[in-house]
Amino acid sequence: MSDTPPATGAAGPAAGPAAGPAARPTGRHRDKLCDSARAALAGLSDGARIMVGGFGLCANPEALIAAVVDAGARDLTIISNNAGNLGKGLATWLQAGIVRKVICSYLGTNQDLHRLMASGEVEVEVTPQGTFVERMRAAGAGIPAFYTPTGAGTVVAEGKEVREFDGRAYVLERALSADFALIRARRGDRFGNLRFWRTGRNFSPIMATAAHTTIAEVDELVELGALDPDDVHLPGVFVHRIVEVREHEDPFEYRTVRPRPEAAAAADSASPEGGSHAV
């Protein structure tokens, strides 16, 4: 599926009865629905810069992530809060050896990223999380750079311009854009109006504004008008391709549980000492 309207020749589109709806160019904001995640990635090539929404493994566009590996593109730059974890999510790109650089705000316990960074196989640029988001927001707003006090006087400021305003040091940060943004929404319509689910909203709307081509993986595709305008988190004008994917793994990174209050009380009463149990 191409983002470029079909050529019409020097004289422009045909006139008269023959120039019906089928004869008009589609443009970037019509016919956005794709048959598959792989089809939605048309135009992906080596060296692409790709923003990927989600927070850790939460709200990952799982089908699009898998399709990138299948597409065979290499030397990619990942722009994401982190680069997967526990061998899942974007960690599959690291394991496939298709990543050249990662721009993120959190490494955490991602052993694949730690290993590749230590060996020098993958370049890692760590950015404070607020700055990370603001760099993308600036790109979406057409702002090339901005000053922030975050990171002044630390390694974050190394190699960057630092200026003083009202007695406080500020670091110049450049806007952060990408070729593609891969995001996932809970519901979306054919124009790309999207509603996210909880944490999945953290980075995706901002990323959509900062990328040349935004591809949305939606859990449920609804008809135009089904989403109340007040419930739209991201207007469809920022979305260029859509694929509906109803089944997801949605893995937990670390499942942490505690006994229900009634279970803890029962355990206390059954204890010979009748003492409390740590929860």
C-alpha positions as CSV (number, residue, x, y, z in Angstrom):
1,M,0.0,0.0,0.0
2,S,1.7,3.2,-1.1
3,D,1.5,6.6,0.6
4,T,2.0,8.2,-2.8
5,P,-1.1,8.9,-5.0
6,P,-0.9,7.2,-8.5
7,A,0.5,9.4,-11.3
8,T,-2.1,11.2,-13.4
9,G,0.1,12.6,-16.1
10,A,1.0,16.2,-17.0
11,A,-2.6,17.0,-17.8
12,G,-3.9,15.9,-14.4
13,P,-6.7,13.4,-13.8
14,A,-9.0,12.5,-16.5
15,A,-12.1,14.6,-16.8
16,G,-15.7,13.8,-17.6
17,P,-17.8,10.7,-16.7
18,A,-14.7,8.4,-16.7
19,A,-13.3,10.3,-13.7
20,G,-15.4,8.5,-11.1
21,P,-14.3,7.6,-7.5
22,A,-12.1,4.7,-8.7
23,A,-10.2,7.0,-11.0
24,R,-9.3,9.5,-8.3
25,P,-5.9,9.2,-6.4
26,T,-6.2,7.7,-2.9
27,G,-3.7,10.0,-1.0
28,R,-2.4,9.4,2.5
29,H,-5.7,9.7,4.3
30,R,-8.0,7.4,2.4
31,D,-8.1,3.6,2.2
32,K,-6.0,3.3,5.3
33,L,-7.1,-0.2,6.2
34,C,-4.5,-2.9,5.4
35,D,-5.1,-6.7,5.1
36,S,-2.2,-7.7,7.3
37,A,0.6,-6.3,9.5
38,R,3.1,-7.3,6.8
39,A,1.2,-5.3,4.2
40,A,1.0,-2.3,6.5
41,L,4.8,-2.2,6.6
42,A,5.1,-1.5,2.8
43,G,8.1,0.8,2.2
44,L,10.1,-0.4,5.3
45,S,13.8,-0.5,4.3
46,D,17.2,-1.0,5.8
47,G,18.3,1.9,8.1
48,A,14.8,3.0,9.0
49,R,14.1,4.9,12.2
50,I,11.1,3.3,13.9
51,M,9.2,4.6,17.0
52,V,7.3,1.8,18.8
53,G,4.6,2.6,21.4
54,G,3.8,0.8,24.6
55,F,5.4,0.8,28.0
56,G,7.7,-2.2,28.6
57,L,5.7,-5.1,27.2
58,C,2.4,-3.3,27.9
59,A,0.3,-2.4,24.9
60,N,3.0,-3.5,22.4
61,P,1.9,-3.6,18.7
62,E,2.7,-7.3,18.7
63,A,1.7,-8.2,15.2
64,L,3.6,-5.2,13.7
65,I,6.7,-6.0,15.8
66,A,6.7,-9.6,14.5
67,A,6.1,-8.5,10.9
68,V,9.2,-6.2,11.0
69,V,11.3,-9.3,11.7
70,D,9.7,-11.1,8.8
71,A,10.2,-8.1,6.5
72,G,14.0,-8.6,6.6
73,A,14.9,-4.9,7.1
74,R,18.2,-4.4,9.0
75,D,20.3,-1.7,10.6
76,L,17.2,-0.3,12.3
77,T,17.1,2.4,14.9
78,I,14.5,1.7,17.7
79,I,13.0,4.7,19.4
80,S,11.0,3.4,22.3
81,N,10.8,3.7,26.1
82,N,12.7,0.5,26.3
83,A,13.6,-2.2,23.8
84,G,11.5,-5.1,25.1
85,N,12.3,-7.5,27.9
86,L,12.5,-11.2,28.7
87,G,13.0,-12.0,25.1
88,K,9.7,-10.5,24.1
89,G,8.5,-7.4,22.3
90,L,11.3,-5.4,20.8
91,A,13.8,-7.8,22.3
92,T,12.9,-10.1,19.3
93,W,14.5,-7.5,17.0
94,L,17.7,-7.5,19.1
95,Q,17.8,-11.3,19.0
96,A,17.3,-11.2,15.2
97,G,20.3,-8.9,14.8
98,I,18.4,-6.3,12.9
99,V,19.0,-3.3,15.2
100,R,21.9,-0.8,14.9
101,K,20.9,1.7,17.5
102,V,18.4,2.1,20.4
103,I,17.2,5.5,21.6
104,C,15.4,4.9,24.9
105,S,14.8,6.1,28.4
106,Y,15.0,2.8,30.3
107,L,17.2,-0.3,30.0
108,G,15.9,-2.1,33.0
109,T,16.4,-5.9,33.1
110,N,16.6,-6.3,29.3
111,Q,19.5,-8.7,29.1
112,D,19.5,-8.7,25.3
113,L,20.1,-5.0,25.2
114,H,22.6,-5.0,28.0
115,R,24.6,-7.7,26.2
116,L,24.6,-6.0,22.8
117,M,25.4,-2.7,24.3
118,A,28.4,-4.1,26.3
119,S,29.7,-5.9,23.2
120,G,29.4,-2.7,21.1
121,E,27.1,-4.4,18.6
122,V,24.2,-2.0,19.3
123,E,24.6,1.7,20.0
124,V,22.4,2.9,22.9
125,E,21.4,6.5,23.6
126,V,19.7,6.9,26.9
127,T,17.5,10.0,27.4
128,P,15.7,11.1,30.5
129,Q,12.0,10.0,30.0
130,G,10.5,13.5,30.2
131,T,13.1,14.8,27.7
132,F,12.5,11.7,25.5
133,V,8.8,12.5,25.2
134,E,9.4,16.3,24.7
135,R,11.9,15.6,21.9
136,M,9.2,13.7,20.1
137,R,6.5,16.3,20.9
138,A,8.8,19.0,19.5
139,A,9.3,17.1,16.3
140,G,5.5,16.8,15.9
141,A,5.1,20.5,16.5
142,G,7.8,21.5,14.0
143,I,10.2,22.7,16.8
144,P,13.8,21.8,15.9
145,A,15.2,22.0,19.4
146,F,14.5,23.2,23.0
147,Y,16.3,24.0,26.2
148,T,15.6,21.9,29.4
149,P,17.2,21.9,32.8
150,T,17.0,18.1,32.9
151,G,20.5,16.6,32.8
152,A,22.4,19.8,33.3
153,G,25.7,19.1,35.1
154,T,25.5,15.4,34.3
155,V,26.7,13.0,31.6
156,V,23.4,13.8,29.8
157,A,24.8,17.2,28.9
158,E,28.1,16.0,27.5
159,G,28.6,17.1,23.9
160,K,25.5,19.4,24.0
161,E,25.1,23.1,24.1
162,V,24.4,24.4,27.6
163,R,23.2,27.9,28.3
164,E,22.2,29.8,31.4
165,F,18.8,31.4,31.9
166,D,18.0,33.3,35.0
167,G,20.9,31.8,36.8
168,R,20.1,28.2,35.9
169,A,21.8,25.9,33.4
170,Y,19.8,24.5,30.5
171,V,20.7,21.8,28.0
172,L,19.8,22.1,24.3
173,E,18.0,19.0,23.1
174,R,17.2,18.2,19.5
175,A,13.8,17.1,18.3
176,L,13.3,13.4,17.7
177,S,11.5,12.2,14.6
178,A,11.2,8.8,12.8
179,D,10.3,7.2,9.4
180,F,7.7,5.0,11.0
181,A,5.7,4.9,14.2
182,L,4.2,1.6,15.2
183,I,1.4,2.0,17.8
184,R,-1.4,0.0,19.3
185,A,-4.9,1.2,20.3
186,R,-7.8,-0.5,21.9
187,R,-10.3,0.8,19.4
188,G,-10.1,2.6,16.1
189,D,-12.1,3.5,13.0
190,R,-11.2,3.4,9.3
191,F,-10.0,7.0,9.3
192,G,-7.6,6.2,12.2
193,N,-9.3,7.9,15.0
194,L,-8.0,6.0,18.0
195,R,-8.8,5.3,21.7
196,F,-6.0,3.8,23.8
197,W,-6.3,1.5,26.8
198,R,-4.7,2.7,30.1
199,T,-0.9,2.6,30.0
200,G,-0.9,2.1,26.2
201,R,-1.6,5.8,25.8
202,N,1.8,6.8,27.4
203,F,3.9,7.4,24.3
204,S,1.8,6.4,21.3
205,P,-0.1,9.6,20.6
206,I,3.1,11.7,20.7
207,M,5.0,9.2,18.5
208,A,2.2,9.4,15.9
209,T,2.8,13.1,15.5
210,A,6.5,12.8,15.1
211,A,6.7,10.1,12.4
212,H,6.4,10.3,8.6
213,T,4.2,7.2,8.5
214,T,2.1,6.1,11.5
215,I,0.8,2.5,11.5
216,A,-1.9,1.7,14.0
217,E,-2.6,-1.9,15.2
218,V,-6.1,-1.8,16.7
219,D,-7.7,-4.5,18.9
220,E,-11.1,-3.6,17.5
221,L,-12.0,-1.8,14.3
222,V,-15.3,0.1,14.6
223,E,-17.4,2.0,12.0
224,L,-17.0,5.8,11.5
225,G,-19.0,7.6,14.1
226,A,-18.8,4.8,16.7
227,L,-16.2,6.7,18.7
228,D,-17.6,9.7,20.5
229,P,-15.4,12.7,19.6
230,D,-14.7,13.3,23.3
231,D,-13.3,9.7,23.5
232,V,-10.8,10.1,20.7
233,H,-7.3,10.2,22.1
234,L,-5.6,10.6,18.7
235,P,-7.2,12.1,15.6
236,G,-7.0,10.1,12.5
237,V,-5.1,12.8,10.6
238,F,-2.0,11.5,12.3
239,V,-2.6,7.9,11.3
240,H,-1.8,6.6,7.8
241,R,-2.3,2.9,7.9
242,I,-4.5,0.6,10.1
243,V,-4.5,-3.1,10.7
244,E,-7.0,-4.9,13.0
245,V,-5.5,-7.5,15.2
246,R,-7.9,-9.1,17.7
247,E,-5.6,-11.7,19.4
248,H,-2.6,-10.6,21.5
249,E,-0.4,-12.3,24.0
250,D,-0.2,-9.3,26.3
251,P,2.5,-10.8,28.5
252,F,3.3,-9.7,32.1
253,E,7.0,-8.8,32.6
254,Y,6.9,-9.8,36.3
255,R,3.7,-11.0,37.9
256,T,3.6,-9.8,41.5
257,V,0.7,-10.9,43.7
258,R,-0.3,-10.8,47.3
259,P,-3.0,-12.7,49.2
260,R,-6.5,-11.3,49.3
261,P,-7.3,-9.7,52.7
262,E,-9.7,-12.6,53.6
263,A,-7.1,-15.2,52.7
264,A,-4.5,-13.5,54.9
265,A,-7.0,-13.3,57.8
266,A,-7.8,-17.0,57.4
267,A,-4.1,-17.9,57.4
268,D,-3.6,-15.8,60.6
269,S,-6.5,-17.6,62.4
270,A,-5.1,-21.0,61.4
271,S,-1.6,-20.2,62.6
272,P,-0.7,-21.8,66.0
273,E,0.7,-18.5,67.2
274,G,-2.1,-16.5,65.6
275,G,0.4,-14.0,64.4
276,S,0.3,-11.8,61.3
277,H,2.0,-12.8,58.0
278,A,4.0,-10.4,55.9
279,V,2.2,-9.5,52.6
